[in-house]
Amino acid sequence: MSLHYHTSSKSGSFSWFFMRISGLVLVALVIFHYVLMHIDLDRGHTFASVYAALTDPVWGPWWKTLDLTMLTLGLWHGLTGVWGVIRDYAMPGVLRLVLSGLLVVAGVAFGIMGYTTILSF
């Protein structure tokens, strides 16, 4: 019996591990974001206050980094979860291919929309 697993790269263990880590990081980032945006009633509730924070020369890059990190991890976490559901169900190969393709197209579209929106400030 061999102790080497030659197909371990296809086992999905990285995906499983990253889902747990990204979920924990997302929870922490969302709580941090919520507290910062809603602890003061004058902050984060109007376009002007969000615009001022994102265009601030000192804090703007930090806010953009926080938002881009949440966007990237959220997309990765959500798309990987949906891909796992698609992969788990027994369905014809063509349907699985179409659903996987739609998932990729949706991920790219939402990623482009999110990145362009955040980086436009």
Rosetta blueprint (number, residue, H / E / L):
1 M L
2 S L
3 L L
4 H L
5 Y L
6 H L
7 T L
8 S H
9 S H
10 K H
11 S L
12 G L
13 S H
14 F H
15 S H
16 W H
17 F H
18 F H
19 M H
20 R H
21 I H
22 S H
23 G H
24 L H
25 V H
26 L H
27 V H
28 A H
29 L H
30 V H
31 I H
32 F H
33 H H
34 Y H
35 V H
36 L H
37 M H
38 H H
39 I L
40 D L
41 L L
42 D L
43 R L
44 G L
45 H L
46 T L
47 F H
48 A H
49 S H
50 V H
51 Y H
52 A H
53 A H
54 L H
55 T H
56 D L
57 P L
58 V L
59 W L
60 G H
61 P H
62 W H
63 W H
64 K H
65 T H
66 L H
67 D H
68 L H
69 T H
70 M H
71 L H
72 T H
73 L H
74 G H
75 L H
76 W H
77 H H
78 G H
79 L H
80 T H
81 G H
82 V H
83 W H
84 G H
85 V H
86 I H
87 R H
88 D H
89 Y L
90 A L
91 M L
92 P L
93 G H
94 V H
95 L H
96 R H
97 L H
98 V H
99 L H
100 S H
101 G H
102 L H
103 L H
104 V H
105 V H
106 A H
107 G H
108 V H
109 A H
110 F H
111 G H
112 I H
113 M H
114 G H
115 Y H
116 T H
117 T H
118 I H
119 L H
120 S L
121 F L
